[in-house]
Amino acid sequence: MWIEAAASVQAAYGPRPLAPADWPEPPALGPRPHPQDLSGDDIQEGWSEQALFQVIARQ
């Protein structure tokens, strides 16, 4: 029901932009490191940079 109402509003007023037109462009993201470039040494409590990278990559 609310989908039909939203479609009616968009038909009447046009789609709403996701961000205002005067917002600046976001900065470019740097390249992500490759897991082989990360250290396998223990950081703390058995965690390494590679293990943290793999956990974050799965998210």
C-alpha positions as CSV (number, residue, x, y, z in Angstrom):
1,M,0.0,0.0,0.0
2,W,2.7,2.5,0.9
3,I,4.6,1.5,-2.3
4,E,1.6,2.7,-4.4
5,A,1.6,6.0,-2.3
6,A,5.3,6.5,-2.9
7,A,4.9,5.8,-6.6
8,S,2.0,8.4,-6.8
9,V,4.2,11.0,-5.0
10,Q,7.1,10.3,-7.4
11,A,4.8,10.5,-10.4
12,A,3.5,13.9,-9.2
13,Y,6.7,15.5,-8.0
14,G,9.5,13.5,-9.7
15,P,12.1,11.3,-7.9
16,R,13.9,12.9,-5.0
17,P,17.7,13.1,-5.5
18,L,19.8,11.1,-3.0
19,A,22.0,14.1,-2.2
20,P,21.7,17.8,-2.8
21,A,23.1,19.0,-6.1
22,D,25.6,21.4,-4.4
23,W,27.3,18.7,-2.3
24,P,31.0,18.3,-3.2
25,E,32.2,15.0,-4.7
26,P,33.7,12.6,-2.2
27,P,37.4,12.1,-2.3
28,A,38.7,9.2,-4.3
29,L,39.4,6.0,-2.4
30,G,42.9,4.6,-2.4
31,P,43.5,1.1,-3.5
32,R,42.8,-1.7,-1.0
33,P,45.9,-3.6,0.1
34,H,46.3,-7.1,-1.1
35,P,46.4,-9.7,1.8
36,Q,49.8,-10.8,0.8
37,D,51.2,-7.3,1.3
38,L,50.0,-7.4,5.0
39,S,52.0,-8.7,7.8
40,G,51.4,-12.2,9.2
41,D,53.1,-11.2,12.5
42,D,51.0,-11.4,15.6
43,I,49.5,-7.9,16.5
44,Q,47.8,-8.9,19.7
45,E,46.0,-11.9,21.1
46,G,46.7,-14.0,18.0
47,W,45.4,-11.4,15.5
48,S,47.5,-10.4,12.5
49,E,47.0,-7.8,9.8
50,Q,46.1,-10.6,7.4
51,A,43.5,-12.1,9.7
52,L,41.9,-8.7,10.3
53,F,41.8,-8.0,6.5
54,Q,40.0,-11.3,5.9
55,V,37.4,-10.7,8.6
56,I,36.7,-7.2,7.2
57,A,36.6,-8.5,3.6
58,R,33.8,-11.0,4.5
59,Q,31.6,-8.2,5.8
